[in-house]
Amino acid sequence: MALVNLGCRVNRVELDAIAASLQKAGCELVPEPDAEAVVVNTCAVTGEAEAKARKAVRRAAALPQAPVVVATGCVANLFVDELAELGDRVVVEPIKGLVPARVLGELGWSEGSGTATAGGTPTGRTRPGVKIQDGCDNRCTYCIVWKARGAARSLPRNEALAQVLAEVDAGAHEVVLTGINLGRYSDGGFGLAELLDELLERTDGVRYRLSSIEPPEVTPALLSVMGQSGGMAAPFLHLPVQSGSAGVLKRMGRLYTPAEYLRVVDAAREAVPGIAVACDIIAGFPGETDEEHVESVALCRRAAFANMHVFRYSRRPGTPAAASPDQVDPRVIAARASELRGLARDMRRTYVAARVGQPELVLVEGGGKGVTGGLVECLVPDGIREGSLVSVTPHAALPGSLLDAR
Ligand code: SF4
């Protein structure tokens, strides 16, 4: 089998779970041109992402050995029939948990089908992710993910704990908790802060990282657990901001103002000293004026992000924003995105330089390198085993935002 991942961190985590189940059932991971089955995990976040998904399915379906191509993910949820028409052996399976059984069934491995489902099998990765939440109840006007993924839902407490602890038992020293709207994780009154607290309580020498969390979901309880964890809850928050303009945020359907966003950033810095705050931001949302773009730049400077993912707005058919008549000229979008990327590079350099001389917990990922709690690559002394979590003090920042603790 071969795997093609398109899209976000959640997709990556889900594909890892699919791969682990298939490997457990006896499948071997091989390059696409040799595979009997190709799983394409699609993403529909932008029109561009959707086009990429169709291209990947079409390319796999055209391989000379005619593999079974199983398409899953957001595009598979939204456009079942269209994807199925891309090739004779294309199978669309919107429910990711059922993909392994579907692959095995299509290959005629009947002994495996029905028993292999994704999730709950440790992936054996150095920094595995565990998806504890899916779906979203927000309706951001540029987004189709909430339509594809459905309403917010969470793994039951025991299941979430069991899946994370299985990764720890398999040797992981860092586990990334992921979800489409992770901050909405809840099983009764047991939320993300409680889950993190219990995991920290029950394990030793394991760091936990939150993938991405909507700003309004960052509660004082969560910050307090992070702040008191001694770095075992990674000092890192990825808080999608999308714009620094109150008007644009409102038109996007985002649930906070710039001032509220900055209050979350300040509270995080107070509770977790040295925390790395990262964001997603969209340049050129429909109707974005020069003044509104300047407001975005100002918010980014004020937030002093450690990392920024800058996206050029691209029309996502089926969303309210795509139907808006005041689309921004693509050249203006490109110029705004480039200004934001320049600022992002400067701020990253500043954040990385400030880590020099500070003790860091580094998860060693091989090749003499690892990642800090704030997600900066760091060179470590020779001879440290891959997968270990070690405390080091970087003595220099090298070009390419690389710390040196050798
Ligand atoms: S929070 Fe907004 S952008 Fe994120 S998945 Fe939900 S609707 Fe989409």
Boltz pocket constraint, residues with backbone or C-beta under 6 A from the ligand:
constraints:
  - pocket:
      binder: B
      contacts: [[A, 136], [A, 137], [A, 138], [A, 139], [A, 140], [A, 143], [A, 144], [A, 145], [A, 146], [A, 180], [A, 181], [A, 214]]
      max_distance: 6.0
